[in-house]
Amino acid sequence: MELTKKIKKLLKEKNAVLMAHYYQIPEIQDIADYVGDSLELAQKAVDIDAKIILFCGVHFMAETAKIINPKTKVIIPDMEAGCSLADSCPAGEFKKFKEKYPKHKVISYINCTADIKTMTDVVCTSGNAIKIVESFPKDEKLIFAPDKNLGEYINRQTGRNMILWDGVCKVHDLLKNKAVVKLKAKNSKAKLLAHPECNAAVLELADFIGSTAQMLKYAKKSNSKKNIIASETGLLHQMKKDSPEKEFIVVPADETCSCNNCEYMKKNTLQKVYDCLKNEKPEIILDKNTIKKAKKPIKKMLKISRNLNLIK
């Protein structure tokens, strides 16, 4: 029996749900029960009624699923599937940073650890970040962590002056405007779609800036037959499925390749998915206090998002 069939059989037998991020390899995306970006997966995790959640993404995403579903067993194919952005904001250092600004509220990008979420007033994703920030009064003093590129983008869009933690997603931050300019010169009619985790120089060249889900929606509806994507390579799989007649070109990480892979997202393989499900480990374990504290800012984000009709 081929591996995909074995995985599907086990999912059914164990009353398990497979959730996957768009940056996963195509083979994992294609067998997942739910595929989405951070906001979509957080929303769907609320309604999960299963014994096991098998989360194919990175560690902080699986933590979020556990926080939302504390009584459900949450497992992840590779515990080493971390995140450069989450790692750039250690809890101890952030606590000291926060103490310098005692009158500031904290908005944390969902791409952070559970410990950072416990020190947060409200979580956001790239899909709702601007709306979440704008839900605070104009004169509210705010800290935004951990992605400075996203924070700078929000400041420019809203006219705010949030204090920013100095962290980045390496996958998006390393994309250079030189590479974009070169691609646009070769593909003059192509539209550039960029994730707001990219640096300002790249964002200035973009025809559209949005979250993973927003980029997918734009690419599907756009009349442009050629699109340049400033994000992770895995995103192209769904874009090609939605619009097989269109061409999608990813901005390369460097001159030696034509891809931009997240090394952590790509740690997950079909074999690891099968082994994880079969053995029901590695398992995400969080203490009750962490879950209780971290759940509040996530619930607040989902409530604001529903009130603004960003999610159902």
Backbone torsions as a table, in degrees:
resi	resn	phi	psi	omega
1	MET	NA	130.2	-179.3
2	GLU	-67.2	157.6	-172.7
3	LEU	-58.0	-42.4	-178.6
4	THR	-61.7	-39.8	179.1
5	LYS	-67.4	-38.1	178.1
6	LYS	-63.4	-41.1	-179.7
7	ILE	-65.4	-45.6	-180.0
8	LYS	-62.3	-38.4	177.9
9	LYS	-64.1	-45.1	179.4
10	LEU	-64.9	-39.5	179.1
11	LEU	-57.5	-42.8	-179.4
12	LYS	-69.5	-45.8	-178.4
13	GLU	-62.7	-37.5	-174.3
14	LYS	-95.1	4.5	-176.2
15	ASN	51.7	53.2	-177.4
16	ALA	-114.4	153.0	178.1
17	VAL	-119.9	133.8	178.7
18	LEU	-102.9	116.3	177.5
19	MET	-108.5	134.6	-176.6
20	ALA	-136.8	142.7	175.4
21	HIS	-84.0	155.9	-179.5
22	TYR	-62.0	-16.0	-179.2
23	TYR	-86.2	-1.6	177.9
24	GLN	-71.7	161.1	178.6
25	ILE	-61.6	151.1	-177.6
26	PRO	-51.9	-40.0	-177.3
27	GLU	-61.0	-34.1	178.4
28	ILE	-77.6	-42.7	177.4
29	GLN	-56.0	-40.4	-173.9
30	ASP	-71.6	-20.5	179.1
31	ILE	-105.3	-1.3	-177.3
32	ALA	-71.6	147.9	173.8
33	ASP	-74.8	-35.2	178.1
34	TYR	-136.4	131.7	173.6
35	VAL	-122.5	135.8	-179.1
36	GLY	-170.2	-178.5	171.8
37	ASP	-94.7	-172.8	-172.7
38	SER	-59.5	-42.9	-178.5
39	LEU	-68.0	-46.0	-179.0
40	GLU	-61.9	-42.4	-178.1
41	LEU	-70.8	-36.4	177.1
42	ALA	-64.7	-41.7	179.3
43	GLN	-64.2	-46.3	-178.0
44	LYS	-67.2	-32.2	-179.3
45	ALA	-62.3	-27.7	179.6
46	VAL	-62.3	-36.5	-173.6
47	ASP	-97.7	7.1	-178.0
48	ILE	-68.2	128.9	175.1
49	ASP	-123.4	83.0	-177.3
50	ALA	-148.0	161.6	178.5
51	LYS	-76.1	-34.7	-175.8
52	ILE	-134.1	137.4	168.6
53	ILE	-109.4	117.5	174.5
54	LEU	-97.9	110.4	-173.3
55	PHE	-103.2	115.9	177.3
56	CYS	-102.7	97.6	179.9
57	GLY	-168.1	-131.0	174.1
58	VAL	-121.7	172.7	-168.0
59	HIS	-56.3	-46.2	-176.2
60	PHE	-63.8	-29.9	178.5
61	MET	-68.2	-41.9	177.1
62	ALA	-66.0	-37.2	175.6
63	GLU	-59.9	-43.6	-179.7
64	THR	-61.0	-42.3	177.8
65	ALA	-61.7	-38.4	179.1
66	LYS	-68.9	-40.7	179.0
67	ILE	-61.1	-41.9	-179.6
68	ILE	-73.6	-31.5	-178.8
69	ASN	-124.8	69.2	-173.6
70	PRO	-61.0	-25.4	-177.9
71	LYS	-89.4	-6.9	-179.2
72	THR	-95.5	140.3	175.9
73	LYS	-74.3	124.8	178.7
74	VAL	-114.3	124.1	-179.0
75	ILE	-122.8	157.4	-176.0
76	ILE	-138.0	135.7	-174.9
77	PRO	-59.4	-34.5	-178.0
78	ASP	-142.0	113.1	-178.2
79	MET	-65.6	-16.8	178.7
80	GLU	-83.8	-0.7	177.6
81	ALA	-77.4	81.4	-177.5
82	GLY	-91.5	-147.9	-178.1
83	CYS	-158.8	125.2	-178.3
84	SER	-62.4	-33.3	179.8
85	LEU	-71.0	-48.2	178.0
86	ALA	-61.1	-39.7	-179.9
87	ASP	-67.0	-23.2	-178.1
88	SER	-76.0	-2.1	-177.9
89	CYS	-130.4	76.8	178.4
90	PRO	-64.6	140.0	-174.8
91	ALA	-58.0	-43.5	-178.5
92	GLY	-62.9	-42.1	179.3
93	GLU	-69.6	-37.2	179.9
94	PHE	-68.7	-35.0	178.4
95	LYS	-60.4	-44.4	178.3
96	LYS	-65.4	-40.0	178.3
97	PHE	-61.7	-45.2	-179.4
98	LYS	-63.6	-37.1	-178.8
99	GLU	-64.8	-19.7	176.6
100	LYS	-73.0	-18.5	-176.4
101	TYR	-128.7	68.2	-173.7
102	PRO	-63.1	-20.9	-178.2
103	LYS	-94.7	2.8	-177.4
104	HIS	-94.7	140.5	170.0
105	LYS	-84.6	153.4	-177.7
106	VAL	-111.0	124.5	170.2
107	ILE	-109.4	119.7	179.8
108	SER	-111.8	131.9	171.8
109	TYR	-62.7	140.1	-175.7
110	ILE	-59.0	-21.2	178.5
111	ASN	-76.3	60.6	178.4
112	CYS	-146.6	167.8	-177.5
113	THR	-74.8	165.4	177.3
114	ALA	-59.5	-36.9	-180.0
115	ASP	-62.3	-39.4	177.5
116	ILE	-67.2	-37.5	178.8
117	LYS	-62.5	-30.3	179.3
118	THR	-69.1	-18.4	179.4
119	MET	-102.8	18.2	-171.0
120	THR	-113.9	145.0	175.8
121	ASP	-85.0	-40.4	175.7
122	VAL	-151.9	141.3	177.1
123	VAL	-91.7	156.6	173.1
124	CYS	-140.4	168.2	171.6
125	THR	-122.6	172.9	178.9
126	SER	-65.7	-23.3	-179.6
127	GLY	-76.7	-24.4	-178.3
128	ASN	-125.5	6.2	-172.0
129	ALA	-54.9	-48.1	-178.0
130	ILE	-62.2	-43.6	-179.7
131	LYS	-65.9	-37.7	178.5
132	ILE	-64.6	-45.8	179.1
133	VAL	-61.8	-42.9	-178.4
134	GLU	-71.4	-11.3	176.7
135	SER	-75.2	-14.4	175.5
136	PHE	-89.0	148.8	176.1
137	PRO	-56.4	150.9	-177.1
138	LYS	-56.7	-33.4	-176.3
139	ASP	-93.0	5.6	179.3
140	GLU	-68.4	132.5	177.3
141	LYS	-83.2	126.0	-172.5
142	LEU	-128.3	144.0	168.3
143	ILE	-109.0	135.5	175.9
144	PHE	-119.9	129.1	-179.2
145	ALA	-143.7	159.1	-6.1
146	PRO	-99.5	-3.3	-172.2
147	ASP	-90.9	108.8	-178.1
148	LYS	-69.7	-32.1	178.7
149	ASN	-64.2	-46.8	177.0
150	LEU	-64.3	-40.9	178.7
151	GLY	-62.0	-42.9	178.4
152	GLU	-64.3	-40.3	178.6
153	TYR	-61.9	-44.4	179.1
154	ILE	-64.0	-42.8	177.9
155	ASN	-57.7	-43.4	179.6
156	ARG	-65.3	-39.0	-176.7
157	GLN	-75.9	-30.1	-174.2
158	THR	-107.3	-11.7	-176.3
159	GLY	75.8	13.5	178.7
160	ARG	-80.5	172.1	176.7
161	ASN	-133.4	54.9	-178.1
162	MET	-64.3	145.3	172.2
163	ILE	-77.4	128.9	-173.1
164	LEU	-111.3	133.9	170.1
165	TRP	-74.1	143.3	-174.8
166	ASP	-89.3	74.7	178.2
167	GLY	-131.0	155.7	178.7
168	VAL	-143.6	158.8	167.8
169	CYS	-90.1	115.7	-176.5
170	LYS	-59.6	-35.5	-177.7
171	VAL	-60.3	-38.7	-178.9
172	HIS	-92.7	-36.8	-175.5
173	ASP	-68.2	-29.4	-177.6
174	LEU	-76.9	-10.3	177.6
175	LEU	-67.7	129.5	-174.1
176	LYS	-107.3	147.5	178.9
177	ASN	-64.1	-26.5	177.4
178	LYS	-60.2	-45.6	179.8
179	ALA	-64.2	-38.2	179.3
180	VAL	-66.4	-46.8	179.9
181	VAL	-58.9	-42.1	-179.9
182	LYS	-62.6	-43.3	179.4
183	LEU	-67.0	-39.8	-179.8
184	LYS	-67.8	-32.9	178.1
185	ALA	-66.3	-37.5	179.7
186	LYS	-78.2	-25.0	-176.6
187	ASN	-129.4	72.1	-169.8
188	SER	-60.6	-27.9	-178.0
189	LYS	-94.2	-1.1	-177.2
190	ALA	-75.6	145.3	174.7
191	LYS	-92.1	141.6	176.7
192	LEU	-100.6	119.7	176.4
193	LEU	-107.2	125.8	-175.0
194	ALA	-130.0	143.3	175.1
195	HIS	-82.6	140.3	-178.1
196	PRO	-67.0	-2.6	172.0
197	GLU	-78.4	-10.0	176.5
198	CYS	-70.8	158.5	179.5
199	ASN	-72.3	163.5	-173.5
200	ALA	-58.8	-36.0	-178.3
201	ALA	-62.4	-36.9	177.6
202	VAL	-74.8	-43.1	-178.0
203	LEU	-62.0	-32.2	179.3
204	GLU	-63.7	-23.9	-178.6
205	LEU	-91.4	-8.8	-171.8
206	ALA	-74.8	143.6	171.8
207	ASP	-86.1	-25.6	178.1
208	PHE	-147.3	134.6	177.2
209	ILE	-120.9	126.8	179.9
210	GLY	-170.8	172.6	177.7
211	SER	-67.3	174.4	178.9
212	THR	-56.0	-50.3	-179.5
213	ALA	-64.4	-38.3	179.5
214	GLN	-66.8	-38.0	176.8
215	MET	-65.0	-40.4	178.1
216	LEU	-61.0	-44.7	-180.0
217	LYS	-63.5	-43.9	-179.6
218	TYR	-63.6	-46.2	-177.9
219	ALA	-62.0	-35.9	-179.0
220	LYS	-69.7	-39.7	-176.3
221	LYS	-87.9	-22.0	-176.2
222	SER	-63.3	145.9	176.2
223	ASN	-81.7	-10.2	-177.6
224	SER	-67.8	126.7	-179.8
225	LYS	-82.3	-17.8	178.4
226	LYS	-124.1	132.9	-179.0
227	ASN	-137.3	133.6	175.7
228	ILE	-100.9	128.6	-173.8
229	ILE	-112.6	117.2	176.4
230	ALA	-97.0	79.7	-179.8
231	SER	-167.6	-164.0	-177.1
232	GLU	-79.4	144.3	-174.3
233	THR	-56.9	-35.1	-177.1
234	GLY	-56.2	-25.4	-178.9
235	LEU	-63.4	-28.5	-176.7
236	LEU	-66.0	-25.9	-178.7
237	HIS	-60.1	-49.7	-179.4
238	GLN	-70.0	-35.8	178.4
239	MET	-61.2	-42.8	-179.7
240	LYS	-69.4	-32.8	177.4
241	LYS	-68.0	-40.6	-179.6
242	ASP	-71.1	-38.5	-174.3
243	SER	-136.2	74.3	-176.8
244	PRO	-63.9	-18.8	-179.1
245	GLU	-83.4	-7.9	-177.5
246	LYS	-101.3	158.8	178.1
247	GLU	-107.9	134.0	179.7
248	PHE	-124.2	127.2	-177.6
249	ILE	-120.9	121.6	-179.8
250	VAL	-84.8	141.5	174.9
251	VAL	-69.2	121.8	-175.1
252	PRO	-70.9	148.9	178.6
253	ALA	-68.7	-32.6	176.6
254	ASP	-156.7	-178.5	-174.3
255	GLU	-77.0	-5.9	-176.9
256	THR	-91.0	-6.9	-177.4
257	CYS	-145.1	174.3	175.8
258	SER	-120.4	36.6	-177.1
259	CYS	-138.4	172.1	176.0
260	ASN	-148.8	80.1	-174.7
261	ASN	-93.5	141.0	170.0
262	CYS	-84.0	117.0	-177.2
263	GLU	-60.3	-30.2	-179.1
264	TYR	-75.9	-45.3	178.4
265	MET	-60.3	-35.8	-175.7
266	LYS	-83.1	2.4	175.1
267	LYS	-70.4	-26.6	-178.7
268	ASN	-78.1	129.4	178.9
269	THR	-127.9	166.7	177.9
270	LEU	-60.7	-39.0	179.5
271	GLN	-63.6	-42.2	178.7
272	LYS	-66.6	-36.2	177.4
273	VAL	-62.0	-46.0	179.8
274	TYR	-63.2	-48.4	-178.9
275	ASP	-62.2	-41.1	179.9
276	CYS	-61.2	-46.1	-178.4
277	LEU	-68.7	-40.6	179.9
278	LYS	-63.1	-44.7	-175.9
279	ASN	-93.6	-9.3	-178.5
280	GLU	56.3	40.7	175.1
281	LYS	-162.3	158.9	5.4
282	PRO	-67.2	144.7	-179.0
283	GLU	-109.0	142.2	175.6
284	ILE	-81.7	119.4	180.0
285	ILE	-117.2	123.5	176.2
286	LEU	-130.7	142.4	179.2
287	ASP	-73.9	158.2	-174.8
288	LYS	-59.3	-38.9	-178.1
289	ASN	-65.8	-42.1	178.1
290	THR	-63.0	-44.9	179.2
291	ILE	-60.4	-45.5	-178.5
292	LYS	-60.7	-46.6	-178.0
293	LYS	-71.2	-39.7	-176.6
294	ALA	-74.6	-23.8	-177.2
295	LYS	-71.2	-32.3	-176.2
296	LYS	-58.7	-52.5	-179.4
297	PRO	-67.0	-26.6	177.3
298	ILE	-71.7	-45.1	178.6
299	LYS	-62.2	-37.2	179.2
300	LYS	-65.1	-41.5	177.6
301	MET	-60.7	-46.6	-178.2
302	LEU	-64.7	-36.7	178.3
303	LYS	-65.5	-47.1	178.4
304	ILE	-61.4	-43.2	-178.7
305	SER	-62.3	-39.6	178.6
306	ARG	-68.5	-42.6	-179.3
307	ASN	-62.0	-29.2	-179.3
308	LEU	-95.4	7.1	179.7
309	ASN	61.1	27.3	176.2
310	LEU	-78.7	-28.3	174.1
311	ILE	-137.4	164.5	179.7
312	LYS	-90.6	NA	NA
